Amino acid sequence: MVDRRFLLRLAALSLAVGTLTVPAMVGPALARGVGDPADRASYAAWRERFVGQGGRVIDDANGGVSHSEGQGYGMLLAVFHDDRAVFEELWQWTRKTLSIRSDSLLAWRYDPSARPAVADTNNATDGDLLVAWALAEAFGRWGEPAFEEDACRIGADILRHTVVEHQGRAILLPGAAGFSAADRTDGPVVNLSYWVFPAFAALNEVKPDSRWRALADSGYALIEASRFGPDDLPSDWISLAAETPRPADGFNPVFGWNALRIPFHLAFAPPEWRGNRGLLAPFVSLWPLGASPRPIAVGSPATPLPPAFGSSGYDAVPALTACSAHAQPYPDSLTRFAEEPYFPATLRLLSLCAAKRWYPECLV
């Protein structure tokens, strides 16, 4: 079998000299573009609205801040749409501004109105995973060895600093500090939306490590075990201090903006990284025929609910879930950019990328 890394380097050389032909490469980390004019127009509109000068992705619904999550999402959209110039701009801003720790993890938040703009150097593990995934995808598309090296470097420090063993399982902490059993009386505390299954697959492809599969398996088990309230849904934040998971102390016990990403990540993963089909069952039941998502209390009936999700971009997650679970057609209304805030606009575009990559039968 021809080594895939050799082919990628050969592809990079061919671009430089303009003479070599290489065979097509396939694999879960190989970025496949979303290429028709409507897709390119939607991406261009997203880029125009949310990418600021210098490569900063702006969260316009959160005071204009930027964060490692947004940089990772932007880098993914850039590589999926074959926009290397913007990808490199986003990565350079991220590396210059957020890569200020002694390890390779990223400070999680940048606030242009604050001094210093990066006041908290703790990381957000989902943001690190998204950035590393995007770098792995970029290596798959463009064959640039530096992207592979950067993906592997961040991936290694995710495994080193945010993965711990608990009750015989590999557990992903939301940050290097503040969530372990040593840090909290109800610790370790986890957030299952930080289990970015497609990132595990991509990072395992560029540098195989059994711990990525162990993390995926622990995520499947915890999704299965964290079914709270009458709807059998996980809360955003979960305590693993006892034998049975429960909503974490000090956090609103709701299925909200965080947990919404759990089925999104399951559906975006390559088939062998999705776990069993039953993992999507609570979400399919919650969203019959692609019904719009909403925050749901998983604690007591008196649990205060956050504001409704609102923007139509959030509907892309139920649509992708229904597509993954039973090939339900993907709504045409969700295949175009809409004027809405950063997070729903981003979920809208990335869900379409997932549908085009893994579920073309849903796009009719």
Secondary structure, 3 states (H helix, E strand, C coil): CCCHHHHHHHHHHHHHHCCCCCCCCCCCCCCCCCCCHHHHHHHHHHHHHHEECCCEECECCCCCEEEHHHHHHHHHHHHHCCCHHHHHHHHHHHHHHHCCCCCCCCECEECCCCCCCCCCCCECHHHHHHHHHHHHHHHHHHCCHHHHHHHHHHHHHHHHHCEEEECCEEEECCCCCCCCCCCCCCCCEECHHHCCHHHHHHHHHHCCCHHHHHHHHHHHHHHHHCCECCCCECCCCEECCCCCCEECCCCCCEECCCCCHHHHHHHHCCHHHCCCHHHHHHHHHHCHHHCCCCCEECCCCCCCCCCCCCCHHHHHHHHHHHHHHHCCCCCHHHCCCCCCCHHHHHHHHHHHHHHHHHCHHHCC
